[in-house]
Amino acid sequence: MAETDCERIQEQVRIARKKETHDEGELARRKATLEELKHQPHPDKSQISKAQQAVDEARELVADDAAEVQTFLDDYFECKEHGGPGHGH
């Protein structure tokens, strides 16, 4: 039973990492858009502001994803060490 729990947690780690990678890609795309807007001959401050907000939102998502991955990793290692899922929630 405990091994199954550990495998389930390991799958959650994989899913969370995949989401983190996707959101990192989105962050990079939004940063590139922001840089393009900043380097236009007549930059639109409103568009730049919106693009900066989009970058900030993506950055928060990536940070949340990283925290989620770490939580699942902690649970996984505790599971492997003690034979059961963590109680840190």
C-alpha distance (Angstrom), angle and dihedral (degrees) to the residues before:
residue distance angle dihedral
M1 . . .
A2 3.81 . .
E3 3.81 91.5 .
T4 3.81 89.4 54.7
D5 3.81 89.7 51.6
C6 3.80 90.2 51.8
E7 3.80 91.5 49.1
R8 3.81 90.1 50.0
I9 3.80 90.6 51.7
Q10 3.81 90.2 46.9
E11 3.82 88.6 54.8
Q12 3.83 89.4 50.9
V13 3.81 88.4 53.1
R14 3.82 90.2 52.6
I15 3.81 92.5 49.0
A16 3.81 92.5 46.4
R17 3.82 91.4 49.1
K18 3.81 91.1 49.7
K19 3.81 89.9 51.9
E20 3.82 90.4 47.2
T21 3.82 91.0 51.9
H22 3.81 90.8 49.1
D23 3.81 92.0 49.5
E24 3.82 91.2 47.0
G25 3.81 87.7 55.9
E26 3.79 90.3 50.1
L27 3.81 90.0 49.7
A28 3.82 90.9 51.9
R29 3.81 90.7 49.0
R30 3.81 92.0 50.1
K31 3.82 91.4 47.7
A32 3.81 90.0 52.3
T33 3.82 90.6 50.7
L34 3.80 90.2 50.0
E35 3.80 91.7 50.6
E36 3.82 91.1 49.2
L37 3.80 90.4 52.5
K38 3.81 92.1 48.5
H39 3.80 92.1 52.7
Q40 3.80 98.1 49.9
P41 3.83 115.8 116.3
H42 3.83 91.1 -113.7
P43 3.82 106.7 23.4
D44 3.80 115.8 -152.9
K45 3.80 106.0 -132.7
S46 3.80 91.6 -157.8
Q47 3.82 92.2 54.7
I48 3.79 91.0 44.6
S49 3.79 90.4 51.4
K50 3.82 91.6 50.5
A51 3.80 91.2 46.5
Q52 3.83 90.9 49.4
Q53 3.81 89.4 51.2
A54 3.82 89.9 50.7
V55 3.83 89.8 50.9
D56 3.81 90.8 49.7
E57 3.81 91.7 49.5
A58 3.82 91.5 49.3
R59 3.82 90.4 47.9
E60 3.83 89.7 53.6
L61 3.81 90.3 49.8
V62 3.80 91.1 52.3
A63 3.81 90.7 48.9
D64 3.82 90.7 49.7
D65 3.81 90.2 48.1
A66 3.81 91.4 50.8
A67 3.81 90.6 50.9
E68 3.80 90.6 49.3
V69 3.80 91.6 49.9
Q70 3.81 90.0 50.0
T71 3.81 91.9 49.8
F72 3.80 91.5 51.8
L73 3.81 91.0 45.6
D74 3.81 90.6 51.6
D75 3.81 89.6 50.2
Y76 3.80 91.0 47.1
F77 3.80 94.9 51.1
E78 3.79 91.1 45.0
C79 3.80 88.7 49.8
K80 3.80 91.8 50.7
E81 3.79 91.5 46.0
H82 3.80 98.7 44.6
G83 3.79 103.0 21.7
G84 3.78 97.2 -114.7
P85 3.81 142.4 66.1
G86 3.79 120.1 -79.6
H87 3.78 124.8 -96.9
G88 3.82 95.8 -146.9
H89 3.80 97.3 112.9
